[in-house]
Amino acid sequence: MWLRRFIEPGRPAGTVRGWAQACLLLLLAGCASTPPQVEAPVAGEEGAVLREVPPRAQTLYEQAIAALAAGDTVDAQLRFEAFVLEFPDFPGAYVNLAIIHAKNGDDRAAEGSLTDALILDPDYAPALNQLGMLLRRQGKFHDAESAYLKAVTAEPDYALAHYNLGVLNELYLQRLDVALQHFEIYQGLNGADEEVEKWITDLKRRLQDNQRTANMTE
């Protein structure tokens, strides 16, 4: 459904070839196997089943998505704000606004837009995933984990939330086994990704090394 489209950060670099100039690369330091995160256009099919949509709403939404995909966040923000004034019942528009606010460094506005989306649909996985990313940036790692877990509980096949759970558990919570689990789920959902496969191999090696060390100290 067109109203479920959003331009969502959190996607591995290897999956968005051709968008390098339009993407903001957020390098995560601290672990050689940790993937970068990239903001890139994603046409999603996530979210609750929507009612019949007026043609005008479809036109306005597609225009806003096109502006955001082109990197014109000012125009996109104006278009999404106009959209929610006229059609306030679609959570995807609020998620897009949250992404724009986050790109502009306005976490308070981003959180407000995500709250609006979750009021409409408390189980809307894209909003929960974005909330997790916001909380992670604020250093609230366990709250971020809760948001991601709610996303995959509501929508078990929501690949981006599994990816972000992998990042969170490897880098910030130091749970390599849990990180491996979520990266493997992401890989299964997202298809063959050579970079993610390398991270999975490295995590398995590190877990084996840790187990050998633990056995030697017993």
C-alpha positions in Angstrom: 0.0 0.0 0.0 1.3 3.4 -1.0 0.5 4.9 2.5 2.8 2.5 4.1 5.9 3.8 2.3 8.5 5.6 4.4 12.1 6.6 4.0 13.5 4.6 6.9 17.0 4.8 8.4 18.7 1.7 9.7 19.4 -0.3 6.6 22.8 -1.9 5.9 24.9 -0.3 3.3 25.1 -3.3 1.1 21.3 -3.3 0.5 21.1 0.3 -0.9 23.5 0.4 -3.8 22.9 3.4 -6.0 21.8 5.7 -3.2 25.3 6.6 -1.9 25.0 10.3 -2.6 21.6 10.5 -1.1 22.4 8.6 2.0 23.7 9.7 5.4 26.3 7.1 6.6 26.4 6.7 10.3 29.6 4.8 11.1 29.3 2.8 14.4 32.8 2.5 15.9 33.9 -0.1 18.4 33.7 -3.5 16.7 35.0 -4.7 13.4 32.0 -6.8 12.7 29.4 -4.1 13.4 27.6 -2.9 10.3 27.2 0.8 9.4 23.7 2.3 9.3 22.5 4.1 6.3 19.5 6.3 5.7 18.1 5.3 2.3 14.8 5.2 0.5 12.7 2.1 1.4 9.3 1.3 0.0 7.7 -0.6 2.8 4.5 -2.8 3.0 4.4 -2.7 6.8 1.6 -1.7 9.1 -2.0 -2.4 9.7 -4.6 -2.9 6.9 -5.8 0.5 5.8 -9.3 1.5 4.8 -10.1 2.8 1.4 -8.0 5.8 0.6 -9.2 8.9 -1.2 -7.4 9.6 -4.5 -6.3 13.1 -3.2 -4.7 11.5 -0.2 -2.7 9.1 -2.4 -1.5 11.9 -4.6 -0.4 14.1 -1.7 1.4 11.3 0.0 3.2 10.2 -3.1 4.4 13.8 -3.7 5.7 13.9 -0.1 7.5 10.6 -0.5 9.1 11.7 -3.8 10.4 14.9 -2.1 11.9 12.9 0.7 13.4 10.3 -1.6 15.0 13.2 -3.6 16.6 14.5 -0.4 14.5 17.7 -0.2 13.6 17.4 3.5 12.2 20.9 3.7 9.7 20.4 1.0 8.9 16.9 2.3 8.3 18.1 5.8 5.9 20.8 4.5 4.0 18.2 2.4 3.7 15.7 5.2 2.6 18.4 7.6 -0.1 19.4 5.2 -1.0 15.8 4.6 -1.6 15.0 8.3 -3.7 18.2 8.7 -6.1 16.9 6.0 -5.7 13.2 6.6 -4.7 12.6 10.2 -5.3 8.9 10.5 -2.4 7.4 8.7 0.6 6.5 10.9 3.1 6.2 8.1 3.0 10.0 7.5 4.0 10.6 11.2 6.8 8.1 10.9 8.2 10.1 7.9 7.9 13.3 9.9 9.8 11.7 12.7 12.6 10.7 10.4 12.8 14.2 9.0 12.9 15.7 12.5 15.6 13.2 13.5 17.7 14.1 10.5 17.4 17.8 11.6 18.5 16.9 15.1 15.2 17.6 16.7 14.6 14.6 18.9 11.7 16.1 20.8 9.7 16.7 17.6 10.7 13.2 16.3 9.4 11.6 19.5 6.2 13.6 19.3 5.6 12.4 15.7 6.3 8.8 16.7 3.8 9.2 19.7 1.2 10.4 17.2 1.8 7.3 15.0 1.6 4.9 18.0 -1.6 6.5 19.2 -3.1 5.6 15.9 -1.6 2.1 15.9 0.3 0.9 19.0 1.7 -2.1 17.1 3.0 -0.1 14.1 6.4 -1.7 13.6 8.0 1.1 11.6 7.2 3.6 14.4 8.4 1.2 17.1 11.7 0.7 15.2 12.2 4.4 14.8 11.5 4.9 18.5 14.2 2.3 19.2 16.7 4.2 17.1 15.8 7.5 18.8 16.2 5.9 22.3 19.5 4.3 21.3 20.9 7.6 20.2 19.9 9.0 23.6 21.9 6.3 25.3 18.7 4.6 26.6 19.8 1.1 25.4 17.4 -1.0 27.4 14.4 1.2 26.4 15.6 1.0 22.8 15.7 -2.8 23.1 12.1 -2.8 24.4 10.9 -0.7 21.5 12.6 -3.0 18.9 11.3 -6.1 20.6 7.8 -4.7 20.5 8.3 -4.1 16.8 9.3 -7.7 16.1 6.5 -9.0 18.4 3.9 -7.0 16.5 5.5 -8.0 13.1 8.0 -10.9 13.4 9.1 -10.6 9.8 10.1 -6.9 10.2 13.7 -7.2 9.1 15.0 -3.7 10.1 14.1 -4.2 13.8 16.0 -7.5 13.9 19.0 -5.7 12.3 18.9 -3.0 14.8 18.5 -5.5 17.7 21.7 -7.1 16.3 23.5 -3.8 16.4 22.3 -2.9 19.8 23.2 -6.2 21.4 26.6 -6.4 19.8 27.8 -2.8 20.3 26.0 -1.5 23.4 24.7 -4.5 25.4 27.6 -6.8 24.7 25.3 -9.8 24.2 27.1 -11.5 21.2 24.8 -14.5 21.2 21.6 -12.4 21.1 23.2 -10.2 18.4 24.0 -13.3 16.3 20.4 -14.5 16.7 18.9 -11.3 15.3 21.5 -10.9 12.5 20.7 -14.5 11.4 16.9 -13.7 11.4 17.6 -10.5 9.5 19.7 -12.4 6.9 16.9 -15.0 6.5 14.3 -12.3 5.9 16.4 -9.9 3.8 18.0 -12.5 1.5 21.6 -13.2 0.9 23.7 -10.2 2.0 27.5 -10.8 1.8 28.3 -8.1 4.4 25.9 -9.4 7.0 27.2 -12.9 6.4 30.7 -11.7 7.3 29.4 -10.2 10.5 27.6 -13.5 11.3 30.8 -15.5 10.7 32.8 -13.1 12.9 30.3 -13.3 15.7 30.4 -17.1 15.6 34.2 -17.1 15.8 34.2 -14.7 18.7 31.6 -16.7 20.6 33.7 -19.9 20.1 36.8 -18.0 21.3 34.9 -16.9 24.4 33.8 -20.5 25.1 37.3 -21.9 24.7 38.6 -19.2 27.1 35.9 -20.1 29.6 36.7 -23.8 29.4 40.4 -23.2 30.0 39.6 -21.2 33.2 37.4 -23.9 34.7 
